[in-house]
Amino acid sequence: MSKKLTRFVAVLLLIALLIPAAGATFAQGVACEEDYSVQADDWLSKLADKFYGDVLAYPAIFEATNAAAKADPSYATIENPDLIEVGWKLCIPSAEDAQALLAGESMMGGEMMAESGGEAFNFVLVPKNLGNPYFDTANVGAQEAAAELGVNVTYQGSATADATEQIQLLNSLIAQQVDGLAVSANDADALVPTGKAAMEAGIPVVSWDSQIAPGGRNVHVNQAVAEDIGRVQVQIIADLIGGEGQIAILSATSTAPNQNEWIEWMKDELSKPEYANIELVAIVYGDDEDEKSYNEAQGLMKTYPELKGIISPTTVGIAASARAVQDAGKVGQVFVTGLGTPNQMREYVKSGAAPKFALWNPADLGYLSIYTLYAIASGQIEGKPGDTFNAGKLGQYTIDENGVVLLGPPTIFDINNIDDFNF
C-alpha cells in the first residue's frame, strides 16, 4: 500500500468518525470471527499483523469493532485508531471480510483525499514508556505544536521502558508509512538500525530526551547540555548534605543513554577536591517503574544506614525516592534531589524530603521536537549541521555540528519558586 493510499485510509477513518451512519453501512454484515480483549502493549497494527500477517490491515479491525459496538455495547467504540485501552473488546473479522473492508476503503480513498487536500502530516511521538508524567507533559507540548502547525501527532509507546518493544512499535509505524517519528530512545545503539530503516523509507526521525545514536536519526533534540545536567545534581546534593556523607544514585534503566551520560558527569564532578568528603556508595536502577524505584530507595537506606543523599536523574525515580524517605521517617536525615516535574515534586519540596531539584520544561521539549520534525518533513531544512529554523514561541534554533538542537539550561526548583510552575 502506497504512502498516499495510507493517507487516504486515515482520512476515511476520520470521516467515518464524523459520520457514524456511513461507517455502519460500510461494515454492515461483517461478522466477528473472534472476539479479542486488548492486552498491555497492544496496538491495532500489531493485532493486524497477528491475525492477518499485515500491519496495514488494522483499519479492518477498527471498522468491524465500531460497527459491532452499534449493536452490542460490550464492544469498544474506537475514536482514534492509534489509541486502544487494556480490556477493550475488539471484533476480529475473518481474513476475507477484512480484505473486503480494506478494498472498500481503497476505492473511496481518492475522492476523499481530493476533498481534504492531503496537506496534513501524520507524526508519531514515541516516549520511553507510557504512564510516565514526564512524557505525558512532553505530549502536551507536542499537541500544542501540532495545533499551531496543522499536523497530526499521535502518542504511542509501550507500558514498560523496553528497547525491544520500542523497536517493534517503530517497525509497525514504518510499515504504516507515517510522515515522521519523534522518539525518546530506550537504547541509543539498539535503535540505530530501525531509525536508519525509517529514514531510508523517507520518514524523518528526530530523537528527543534520550538520543538515538548518529546514523539512526536526522536530529537529536537535547533538553540541556549533559555536562550541566550531571554537575548541577551533584552541586545540589552537596549543598543539601552540607558537603559530606554517603550518597547514592537511583537511575532509570541501565541502558538509558541520557541517564548514563549524566552519571558520568556526576562522577567527574565528584572527583573535584571540594567533594572529597562525599562518598558515592552505590548506583542502582529502578527501570522507570514506580514500585521498583521505591523499593530500590528503601533498599539503599537499609543497606547504608549512614546514607545522607539520593540523586535520581529520572522523574519516576525522584518521586519514588522522596516518598520512600517520607515513609521511612527520614526527612531531614536523607535528602533527595535529581530531575523531576514541579507538580509531582511539590509535596516533597514542602515536606523537606526533596528540598531542591532540577529540570527543564518537558512540554517545551515535546513542542520543540515537533517543530524540528516539521521543519525537516516540510523541506524547510535538510536536518544538517548549520540549518536554522523557527520553533514558534521558542524562537529560532540552529542544528549544531553534532546534529543536535539544544532546548536550553535546566531550571532549579525549590520552596521559593515551586508554586510558580504548573507541569
C-alpha positions in Angstrom: 0.0 0.0 0.0 1.5 3.4 -1.0 2.0 6.2 1.4 -0.6 8.2 -0.4 -3.1 5.4 -0.1 -2.3 5.2 3.6 -3.2 8.8 4.0 -6.5 8.1 2.1 -7.3 5.5 4.7 -6.6 7.9 7.5 -8.9 10.5 6.0 -11.6 7.8 5.5 -11.3 6.9 9.2 -11.7 10.5 10.2 -14.8 10.9 8.1 -16.2 7.6 9.5 -15.9 9.1 12.9 -17.7 12.3 11.9 -20.5 10.4 10.0 -21.4 7.4 12.1 -24.1 6.2 9.7 -21.5 5.9 6.9 -19.3 3.7 9.0 -22.2 1.4 9.9 -23.3 1.0 6.3 -19.7 0.3 5.3 -19.2 -2.5 7.7 -22.8 -3.9 7.5 -23.0 -7.7 7.5 -19.4 -8.2 8.7 -19.3 -10.9 11.4 -16.8 -11.2 14.2 -14.8 -14.3 13.6 -13.2 -13.8 17.0 -13.5 -11.5 20.0 -10.3 -10.1 21.4 -9.6 -8.4 24.7 -6.9 -5.8 24.5 -3.7 -6.6 26.4 -0.9 -4.4 27.6 1.3 -3.2 24.8 -1.3 -4.0 22.1 -2.0 -1.6 19.3 -4.1 -2.1 16.2 -1.4 -2.6 13.6 0.3 -5.2 15.9 -3.0 -7.1 16.1 -3.5 -6.8 12.3 -0.1 -8.4 11.9 -1.1 -11.1 14.4 -4.4 -12.1 12.8 -3.7 -11.2 9.1 0.0 -11.1 8.7 -0.3 -7.4 7.6 0.2 -4.4 9.8 -1.6 -2.2 7.3 -4.8 -4.2 7.8 -5.6 -2.5 11.1 -8.5 -0.4 9.6 -10.5 -3.6 9.2 -10.4 -4.3 13.0 -11.2 -0.6 13.6 -14.2 -0.6 11.3 -15.5 -4.0 12.4 -15.3 -3.2 16.1 -17.1 0.2 15.7 -19.8 -1.5 13.6 -20.2 -4.2 16.2 -20.5 -1.6 19.0 -23.6 -0.1 17.4 -25.4 -3.4 18.0 -23.7 -4.6 21.1 -22.2 -2.0 23.6 -19.9 -4.6 25.1 -17.6 -3.9 22.1 -15.4 -0.9 22.3 -16.0 2.2 20.3 -12.7 3.3 19.0 -12.4 7.0 18.4 -8.7 7.0 17.5 -7.1 4.0 15.8 -3.8 4.9 17.4 -5.3 4.6 20.9 -6.8 1.5 22.4 -7.1 0.6 26.0 -6.4 -2.6 28.0 -9.6 -4.6 28.5 -11.4 -3.3 25.4 -13.4 -5.9 23.5 -12.5 -5.9 19.8 -14.2 -7.5 16.8 -11.8 -9.5 14.7 -13.4 -10.2 11.3 -12.4 -13.1 9.1 -9.5 -12.6 6.6 -12.0 -12.5 3.8 -14.1 -9.8 5.4 -11.1 -7.8 6.4 -9.9 -7.9 2.8 -13.3 -6.7 1.7 -13.3 -3.8 4.2 -9.8 -2.7 3.0 -10.8 -2.9 -0.6 -13.8 -0.7 0.1 -11.6 1.9 1.8 -9.2 1.9 -1.2 -11.9 2.5 -3.7 -13.2 5.5 -1.7 -9.8 7.0 -0.8 -9.1 9.1 -3.9 -12.2 11.1 -3.7 -11.8 11.8 0.0 -8.2 12.8 -0.4 -9.1 15.3 -3.1 -11.6 16.9 -0.8 -9.1 17.1 2.1 -6.2 18.5 0.1 -3.9 15.9 1.8 -1.6 18.6 3.3 -1.5 17.5 7.0 1.5 15.4 8.1 0.9 12.4 10.4 3.7 12.4 13.1 4.1 10.0 16.0 5.6 11.0 19.4 7.2 7.9 21.0 8.2 8.1 24.7 10.3 5.6 26.5 7.2 4.3 28.2 3.5 5.3 28.8 2.1 6.3 32.1 5.1 8.5 32.9 4.1 12.1 34.0 7.3 13.5 32.4 6.5 12.1 28.9 2.8 12.9 29.3 3.8 16.5 29.8 6.0 16.4 26.7 3.0 15.2 24.8 1.0 18.3 25.9 3.7 20.4 24.3 3.7 18.3 21.2 0.0 18.6 20.8 0.3 22.4 21.2 2.9 22.5 18.4 0.7 20.2 16.2 -2.3 22.6 16.6 -0.1 25.5 15.5 1.4 23.7 12.6 -1.8 22.0 11.4 -0.3 18.5 11.7 -1.5 15.3 13.4 0.6 14.0 16.3 -0.3 10.6 17.9 1.3 9.4 21.1 2.3 5.8 21.1 4.6 3.7 23.3 4.9 0.6 25.4 3.9 0.2 29.1 7.5 -0.6 30.0 10.7 1.1 29.1 12.0 -1.7 26.9 14.1 -1.3 23.8 12.8 -4.5 22.1 9.2 -3.4 22.5 10.1 0.1 21.2 11.7 -1.3 18.1 8.6 -3.5 17.4 6.4 -0.4 17.6 8.7 1.6 15.4 8.8 -1.1 12.8 5.0 -1.1 12.8 4.9 2.7 12.3 7.4 2.5 9.5 5.2 -0.1 7.8 2.2 2.3 8.2 4.4 4.9 6.4 3.8 7.7 8.9 5.3 11.1 7.9 7.7 11.4 10.8 8.9 9.9 14.1 9.9 11.7 17.3 11.5 9.1 19.6 12.9 9.1 23.2 15.2 6.1 22.9 15.4 3.3 25.4 18.8 2.2 23.9 20.9 4.6 21.8 22.6 1.9 19.7 19.9 -0.7 19.5 17.5 1.7 17.8 20.0 2.8 15.1 19.0 0.1 12.5 15.3 0.9 13.0 15.9 4.6 12.7 18.0 4.1 9.6 15.3 1.9 8.0 12.8 4.7 8.7 14.9 7.3 7.0 15.6 5.1 4.1 11.8 4.8 3.7 11.6 8.6 3.5 10.4 9.1 7.1 12.4 11.7 9.1 13.5 10.7 12.6 14.0 13.1 15.4 15.1 11.7 18.8 14.4 13.7 21.9 15.1 13.5 25.6 17.2 10.3 25.1 19.0 10.1 21.8 19.2 7.5 19.1 22.9 7.4 18.2 24.0 9.2 15.0 23.1 7.1 11.9 19.7 6.3 13.3 18.2 9.8 13.3 18.3 13.0 11.5 18.5 15.3 14.5 18.5 14.9 18.3 16.6 17.5 20.4 18.6 17.7 23.7 16.9 19.1 26.8 20.1 20.6 28.1 23.9 20.1 27.9 24.6 16.7 29.5 27.5 18.1 31.4 25.4 20.8 33.0 22.7 18.4 34.0 25.1 16.0 35.6 27.1 18.6 37.5 24.1 20.6 38.8 22.7 17.5 40.5 25.9 16.9 42.4 26.1 20.6 43.4 22.6 20.4 44.8 23.1 17.3 46.8 26.4 18.6 48.2 24.6 21.7 49.4 21.7 19.7 50.9 24.0 17.4 52.9 26.5 20.0 54.0 29.3 18.8 51.8 30.0 15.5 53.5 28.5 12.0 53.8 27.4 9.0 51.8 25.2 9.4 48.7 23.8 7.0 46.1 22.3 7.3 42.6 19.0 5.8 41.6 18.8 5.8 37.9 16.2 4.6 35.3 17.4 1.7 33.1 21.0 0.6 32.9 20.9 1.2 29.1 19.3 4.6 29.0 21.9 6.7 27.2 21.0 10.1 28.7 21.0 8.7 32.3 24.4 7.1 31.8 25.9 10.2 30.3 24.6 12.3 33.2 26.0 9.8 35.7 29.5 10.0 34.1 29.4 13.8 34.5 28.2 13.3 38.2 31.3 11.2 38.8 33.5 13.7 37.1 32.1 16.5 39.3 32.5 14.3 42.5 36.2 13.9 41.6 36.8 17.6 42.3 38.6 18.5 45.6 35.6 20.3 47.1 33.7 16.9 47.2 36.4 15.0 48.9 34.2 14.3 51.9 31.3 12.9 49.8 31.3 9.2 49.1 29.3 7.7 46.2 28.4 4.2 47.7 26.0 2.8 45.0 24.3 3.2 41.7 21.0 1.3 41.4 18.3 1.1 38.7 14.5 1.4 39.1 13.7 0.8 35.4 11.5 3.9 35.5 8.9 1.9 37.4 7.4 3.5 40.5 7.3 0.4 42.7 10.7 -0.8 41.8 12.2 2.6 42.2 10.6 2.9 45.6 11.9 -0.5 46.7 15.4 0.4 45.5 15.3 3.6 47.5 14.2 1.7 50.6 17.0 -0.9 50.0 19.6 1.9 49.8 18.6 3.3 53.2 18.7 -0.2 54.7 22.0 -1.2 53.2 23.7 2.1 54.0 22.3 3.3 57.4 24.5 6.4 57.2 23.2 7.4 53.8 22.6 11.1 53.6 21.5 11.7 50.0 20.0 10.1 46.9 20.3 11.6 43.4 17.7 10.3 41.0 18.0 11.7 37.4 14.6 10.4 36.4 11.1 11.8 37.2 9.8 8.4 38.3 12.8 7.7 40.5 13.0 11.0 42.2 9.3 11.0 43.3 9.5 7.4 44.4 12.7 8.1 46.4 11.2 11.1 48.1 8.2 9.1 49.1 10.4 6.3 50.4 12.3 8.8 52.6 9.0 10.2 53.9 7.6 6.7 54.6 10.8 5.7 56.4 10.6 8.8 58.7 13.9 10.0 57.5 13.0 13.5 56.3 15.9 15.7 57.4 18.3 12.7 57.6 18.2 11.6 53.9 17.8 14.2 51.2 16.7 13.5 47.7 17.4 15.5 44.5 17.6 14.9 40.8 15.3 15.6 37.9 11.5 15.9 38.4 8.4 17.9 37.5 7.1 20.6 39.8 3.6 19.1 40.1 4.9 15.7 41.2 7.6 17.1 43.5 5.7 20.0 45.1 4.7 17.9 48.2 8.2 16.6 48.7 9.8 20.0 48.4 7.4 21.4 51.1 7.9 18.4 53.3 11.7 18.6 53.1 12.2 15.2 51.6 13.5 16.8 48.4 14.1 20.4 49.1 15.6 21.2 45.8 15.8 19.6 42.3 16.3 20.5 38.6 14.6 20.1 35.3 13.7 21.8 32.0 10.1 22.1 30.9 9.2 18.8 29.2 6.3 20.5 27.5 8.7 22.7 25.7 10.9 19.7 24.8 7.9 18.0 23.1 6.9 21.3 21.5 10.4 21.8 20.1 10.7 18.2 18.9 7.6 18.5 16.7 8.7 21.8 15.3 12.1 20.2 14.4 10.4 17.2 12.8 8.1 19.5 10.8 11.0 21.6 9.6 12.6 18.5 8.1 9.4 16.8 6.8 8.2 20.0 5.1 11.6 20.6 3.4 12.4 23.8 5.3 15.7 22.3 6.3 17.6 19.1 5.5 18.4 18.4 9.1 22.1 19.0 8.7 24.5 21.0 10.9 24.1 24.7 10.5 20.5 24.5 9.4 18.3 27.1 11.2 14.6 27.0 11.7 11.8 28.7 13.6 10.2 26.9 16.6 7.1 29.0 17.3 7.0 30.6 20.7 10.5 29.3 21.5 12.2 31.2 18.7 14.9 30.2 16.3 17.2 27.2 16.7 20.3 26.0 14.8 21.5 22.4 14.5 25.0 22.1 15.9 28.0 20.2 14.4 26.9 17.0 16.2 23.4 17.1 14.7 21.8 18.3 18.0 19.4 21.1 18.8 19.7 22.3 22.4 16.5 23.4 24.3 18.3 25.3 27.0 19.7 25.2 30.5 17.9 23.4 33.4 15.9 25.3 36.0 16.4 24.8 39.7 13.2 24.4 41.7 12.8 24.9 45.5 10.4 26.3 48.1 10.8 29.8 46.7 9.6 29.1 43.2 7.9 25.7 43.1 4.4 27.2 43.1 5.2 29.4 40.1 5.1 26.3 37.8 2.3 24.0 36.7 3.6 21.0 34.8 
